[in-house]
Amino acid sequence: MNIERTMEFILQQQTKFEESFLRSNRRMDRMERDLAETQRVLKQTNRVVAKLASTGVSLRSNIRRHEKAIAKHEEMMSEMENKLNALIDIVDKSIRRNGGTKR
């Protein structure tokens, strides 16, 4: 009778072990799926970050080009303003020499 109880105990322990093992396998499967998903998301994130960095470099280059163009336009506008002022002075002096405007 003692042998029967021992065998029953061993079978119960074997059943508990198998159940525990199955639960562990299911947890491991979930963890592997989660890891695979995390790796997929990480790769996608890396691609997005690389694209953002590339876009940032391109934008920085465009900004520099625009800043140079603006500076050149400002210089041209200053030259035009100086020339216009010089022309205004010439016309003003010419009018004064000729006795002003006649109405």
Residue pairs with C-beta under 8 A, 6 or more apart in sequence:
95 101
